[in-house]
Amino acid sequence: MPVSVVMSVYNGEAYLEAAIESVLRQSLDSFEFVIVDDGSTDGSNRIIQQFARNYNNIVLIEQENRGLPAALNRGIEQARHELIARMDADDIMMPVRLERQLVFLEQNKDVTVACSHVQLINSDGRIVGESRPELPPPSSVGRFVAFTHSSVMMRKQDVLSAGGYRDEFFYAEDQDLWARLLVRGCRFAVQPECLMMHRVHSSSISMHNLARQHLLCELVHSNFTRAMAGQEELSLEEFVAMKARRPFFQKTGDLVEFLWQSQYKKSSRAFAEGKWLDFLPSIGAAFALHPVRTAKRVLSRRAGDEQI
């Protein structure tokens, strides 16, 4: 059962060469590598073109900048194989990643989406933590999608049948897709092997859009709960209006949760980059907001499990 690796690139030249090389060094004998250049204006296209001239399994798709959801949908639609392995332009695949995930999904044919354990690395490639996801029951209304997007291998037909990624959920497009797959009865699994290295750094797209990401994740969870109860999903505008009508104590709780998650995420990025003047106030704020929760996460060194 062959595999297609799908990666979207937008101005990712800083780490792109290392990311591509890690894919090309896979132990799996045969696979397709679909790279969507989403309108990059830096040297990303030149780097991809150089690799594409030397490796015939690379398929380069070029388009105007349309955002990550649209780029991923195009890559998945044009992929030739049923199994899709996600990859990001700043991450690193372990050499056996594709081979091991392929074996796992062949042995678990009822699983639609499988993720792996992940090492967290900083901008210099130094290991600073790990992510070992645990999936709660499918009916859970809590953090049901706390894993690294680029560690996923999934079945193409199930993803397309669910409608793929949605543009309006950019910055939470993965959680939105997982929620819709869960509603359709698809099964998720965690493969307990470390098969990816995920780069955490303050220049990532999500770090510059924490407020919107948090709001969209709240909407995803709300719509998941509604769908499981047989209700229609809310638009972002309807959800914001509903939140505005909540009692004061609920609004305060929502604000504290957002502040804690954003401060903890900022502190983990600052720690990874050795930016101690940024780290200390962020981790201090996180401790002030949720001391026990912060202590548990710091001691476990599992910063990557907290998705917002």
C-alpha positions as CSV (number, residue, x, y, z in Angstrom):
1,M,0.0,0.0,0.0
2,P,2.1,3.0,-1.2
3,V,2.2,6.3,0.6
4,S,2.1,10.0,-0.6
5,V,3.8,12.5,1.6
6,V,2.1,15.9,1.3
7,M,3.8,19.1,2.4
8,S,2.8,22.7,2.0
9,V,5.5,25.4,1.8
10,Y,5.1,29.1,2.2
11,N,8.3,31.1,2.7
12,G,10.0,28.2,4.5
13,E,13.5,28.4,3.2
14,A,15.1,28.5,6.6
15,Y,14.5,24.8,7.4
16,L,13.2,23.5,4.1
17,E,16.3,21.8,2.8
18,A,16.7,19.7,6.0
19,A,12.9,18.9,6.0
20,I,13.1,17.6,2.4
21,E,16.3,15.7,3.0
22,S,14.7,13.9,5.9
23,V,11.8,12.7,3.7
24,L,14.1,11.6,0.9
25,R,16.2,9.5,3.4
26,Q,13.3,7.3,4.4
27,S,13.8,3.6,4.7
28,L,10.6,2.9,2.7
29,D,11.6,1.9,-0.8
30,S,8.9,3.6,-2.7
31,F,6.7,6.6,-2.0
32,E,5.5,9.9,-3.6
33,F,6.5,13.3,-2.2
34,V,3.9,16.0,-3.1
35,I,5.2,19.5,-2.3
36,V,2.8,22.5,-2.8
37,D,4.6,25.8,-3.0
38,D,1.8,28.1,-1.8
39,G,3.1,31.3,-3.4
40,S,6.4,31.6,-1.6
41,T,8.3,34.9,-2.2
42,D,11.6,33.7,-0.7
43,G,14.0,31.1,-1.9
44,S,11.7,28.1,-1.2
45,N,10.7,27.4,-4.8
46,R,14.4,27.4,-5.9
47,I,15.2,24.8,-3.2
48,I,12.3,22.6,-4.2
49,Q,13.2,22.8,-7.9
50,Q,16.7,21.7,-7.2
51,F,15.5,18.6,-5.4
52,A,12.8,17.9,-8.0
53,R,15.4,17.8,-10.7
54,N,17.3,15.0,-8.9
55,Y,14.4,12.9,-7.5
56,N,11.7,11.7,-9.7
57,N,9.3,10.9,-6.8
58,I,8.9,14.6,-6.0
59,V,5.8,16.2,-7.5
60,L,5.9,20.0,-7.3
61,I,2.6,22.0,-7.4
62,E,2.9,25.7,-7.7
63,Q,0.1,28.1,-6.9
64,E,-0.7,31.6,-5.7
65,N,-0.8,32.0,-2.0
66,R,-4.2,30.6,-0.8
67,G,-3.3,29.5,2.7
68,L,-2.5,26.1,4.3
69,P,-6.0,24.5,4.1
70,A,-6.3,25.1,0.4
71,A,-2.7,24.0,-0.3
72,L,-3.1,20.8,1.7
73,N,-6.4,20.0,-0.1
74,R,-4.8,20.4,-3.5
75,G,-1.9,18.2,-2.5
76,I,-4.1,15.5,-1.1
77,E,-6.4,15.6,-4.1
78,Q,-3.5,15.2,-6.6
79,A,-1.8,12.5,-4.5
80,R,-1.7,9.2,-6.2
81,H,-1.9,7.0,-3.2
82,E,-4.5,6.2,-0.5
83,L,-2.3,6.8,2.5
84,I,-1.3,10.4,3.1
85,A,1.6,11.3,5.4
86,R,1.6,14.9,6.5
87,M,4.8,16.9,6.7
88,D,5.7,20.5,7.5
89,A,8.5,22.5,6.0
90,D,10.3,23.0,9.3
91,D,10.1,19.5,10.8
92,I,12.3,16.4,10.5
93,M,11.2,12.8,9.8
94,M,12.9,10.0,11.6
95,P,14.4,7.6,8.9
96,V,11.8,4.8,9.6
97,R,8.8,7.0,10.0
98,L,6.9,6.1,6.7
99,E,7.8,2.4,7.0
100,R,6.6,2.1,10.6
101,Q,3.4,4.0,10.1
102,L,2.6,2.0,6.9
103,V,3.0,-1.2,8.9
104,F,0.8,0.2,11.7
105,L,-2.0,1.1,9.4
106,E,-1.8,-2.1,7.5
107,Q,-2.2,-3.9,10.8
108,N,-5.1,-1.6,11.9
109,K,-7.2,-1.2,8.8
110,D,-10.1,0.3,10.8
111,V,-8.0,3.3,11.7
112,T,-8.4,6.5,9.6
113,V,-5.8,8.8,11.3
114,A,-2.7,7.6,13.1
115,C,-0.2,9.9,14.8
116,S,3.1,9.1,16.5
117,H,5.2,10.4,19.5
118,V,7.3,13.4,18.6
119,Q,10.6,14.9,19.8
120,L,10.5,18.7,20.1
121,I,13.5,20.5,18.8
122,N,14.4,24.2,18.7
123,S,15.6,26.3,15.7
124,D,19.1,24.8,16.1
125,G,17.8,21.2,16.1
126,R,18.4,20.7,19.9
127,I,15.9,18.4,21.6
128,V,14.0,20.4,24.2
129,G,11.0,18.1,25.0
130,E,8.6,15.5,23.7
131,S,5.0,15.0,22.8
132,R,3.3,11.7,23.8
133,P,-0.3,12.1,22.9
134,E,-3.2,10.3,24.6
135,L,-6.6,10.1,23.0
136,P,-9.6,10.4,25.2
137,P,-12.9,8.5,24.3
138,P,-14.3,9.6,20.9
139,S,-17.4,11.2,22.6
140,S,-15.2,13.5,24.7
141,V,-15.9,17.2,24.4
142,G,-12.4,18.1,25.7
143,R,-9.0,18.0,24.1
144,F,-9.7,15.2,21.6
145,V,-7.0,16.3,19.1
146,A,-3.8,17.0,21.1
147,F,-1.2,15.8,18.7
148,T,1.3,17.2,16.2
149,H,-0.2,17.6,12.7
150,S,2.9,16.7,10.8
151,S,3.1,13.3,12.6
152,V,-0.1,12.1,11.1
153,M,-0.7,9.4,8.4
154,M,-4.3,9.2,7.3
155,R,-6.5,7.6,4.7
156,K,-7.2,9.8,1.7
157,Q,-10.7,8.7,0.9
158,D,-12.0,9.3,4.4
159,V,-10.4,12.8,4.4
160,L,-12.0,13.7,1.1
161,S,-15.3,12.3,2.1
162,A,-15.4,14.5,5.2
163,G,-14.7,17.6,3.0
164,G,-11.0,18.0,3.6
165,Y,-9.6,21.0,5.3
166,R,-11.7,24.2,5.5
167,D,-10.3,27.6,4.8
168,E,-12.4,29.3,7.4
169,F,-10.6,27.3,10.1
170,F,-7.1,28.3,9.1
171,Y,-4.9,28.0,12.2
172,A,-7.1,25.2,13.6
173,E,-7.7,23.4,10.3
174,D,-6.4,20.1,11.6
175,Q,-8.6,20.1,14.7
176,D,-11.7,20.9,12.6
177,L,-11.0,18.0,10.3
178,W,-10.4,15.6,13.1
179,A,-13.7,16.6,14.7
180,R,-15.6,16.0,11.5
181,L,-14.0,12.7,11.1
182,L,-14.8,11.7,14.6
183,V,-18.5,12.7,14.1
184,R,-18.5,10.4,11.0
185,G,-17.3,7.5,13.2
186,C,-13.7,7.3,12.0
187,R,-11.2,5.8,14.4
188,F,-8.0,7.5,15.6
189,A,-4.9,5.9,17.1
190,V,-1.6,6.8,18.6
191,Q,1.4,4.8,17.5
192,P,3.7,4.7,20.6
193,E,6.9,5.3,18.7
194,C,8.9,8.5,18.3
195,L,8.9,9.0,14.5
196,M,9.1,12.8,14.1
197,M,11.0,15.8,15.2
198,H,8.8,18.9,15.5
199,R,10.4,22.3,15.5
200,V,9.1,24.8,18.0
201,H,10.1,28.4,17.4
202,S,8.5,31.8,17.9
203,S,8.4,32.6,14.2
204,S,5.9,29.9,13.4
205,I,2.6,31.0,11.9
206,S,0.5,29.8,14.9
207,M,2.6,31.8,17.4
208,H,1.6,35.0,15.6
209,N,-2.2,34.1,15.6
210,L,-2.7,32.7,19.1
211,A,-6.0,34.6,19.8
212,R,-7.6,33.5,16.5
213,Q,-6.4,30.0,16.9
214,H,-7.8,29.7,20.4
215,L,-11.2,31.1,19.3
216,L,-11.3,28.7,16.3
217,C,-10.4,25.7,18.6
218,E,-13.3,26.7,20.9
219,L,-15.6,26.8,17.9
220,V,-14.4,23.4,16.8
221,H,-15.1,21.9,20.2
222,S,-18.5,23.5,20.4
223,N,-19.5,22.3,16.9
224,F,-18.3,18.8,17.7
225,T,-20.5,18.7,20.8
226,R,-23.4,20.0,18.8
227,A,-22.9,17.5,16.0
228,M,-22.7,14.6,18.5
229,A,-26.1,15.8,19.8
230,G,-27.6,16.1,16.3
231,Q,-27.5,19.9,16.1
232,E,-26.3,22.1,13.3
233,E,-22.9,23.7,13.6
234,L,-22.4,27.3,14.3
235,S,-20.6,29.8,12.1
236,L,-17.8,31.8,13.6
237,E,-20.0,34.9,13.8
238,E,-22.8,32.9,15.5
239,F,-20.3,31.5,18.0
240,V,-18.9,34.9,18.9
241,A,-22.4,36.2,19.5
242,M,-23.2,33.2,21.7
243,K,-20.0,33.8,23.7
244,A,-21.0,37.4,24.2
245,R,-24.2,36.3,25.9
246,R,-22.5,34.1,28.4
247,P,-22.5,35.0,32.1
248,F,-19.6,37.0,33.4
249,F,-18.0,34.1,35.3
250,Q,-17.9,32.0,32.2
251,K,-16.3,34.8,30.2
252,T,-13.7,35.2,33.0
253,G,-13.0,31.5,32.9
254,D,-12.6,31.6,29.1
255,L,-10.2,34.5,29.4
256,V,-8.1,32.8,32.1
257,E,-7.9,29.7,30.0
258,F,-6.7,31.6,26.9
259,L,-4.2,33.6,28.8
260,W,-2.8,30.5,30.4
261,Q,-2.5,28.6,27.2
262,S,-0.9,31.5,25.3
263,Q,1.6,32.3,28.1
264,Y,2.6,28.6,28.5
265,K,3.0,28.2,24.7
266,K,5.1,31.4,24.6
267,S,7.2,30.2,27.5
268,S,7.9,26.8,25.8
269,R,9.0,28.6,22.6
270,A,11.2,31.0,24.5
271,F,12.8,28.1,26.5
272,A,13.4,26.2,23.3
273,E,15.3,29.2,21.8
274,G,17.1,30.1,25.0
275,K,15.4,33.4,25.2
276,W,15.4,33.7,29.0
277,L,14.2,37.3,29.2
278,D,11.1,36.2,27.3
279,F,10.8,32.8,29.1
280,L,10.8,34.1,32.7
281,P,7.8,36.5,32.5
282,S,5.8,34.0,30.4
283,I,6.3,31.0,32.6
284,G,5.8,33.3,35.6
285,A,2.4,34.3,34.2
286,A,1.5,30.7,33.5
287,F,2.3,29.7,37.1
288,A,0.2,32.6,38.4
289,L,-2.8,31.6,36.3
290,H,-2.6,27.8,36.8
291,P,0.2,26.8,39.2
292,V,-0.5,23.1,39.6
293,R,-1.2,22.6,35.9
294,T,1.9,24.5,34.8
295,A,4.1,22.6,37.3
296,K,2.9,19.2,35.9
297,R,3.6,20.2,32.4
298,V,7.0,21.7,33.1
299,L,8.0,18.6,35.1
300,S,6.8,16.2,32.3
301,R,8.7,18.2,29.6
302,R,5.7,17.6,27.3
303,A,5.1,21.1,26.0
304,G,3.9,19.9,22.6
305,D,0.8,18.1,24.0
306,E,-1.0,21.4,24.9
307,Q,-2.7,22.4,21.7
308,I,-4.5,25.8,21.5
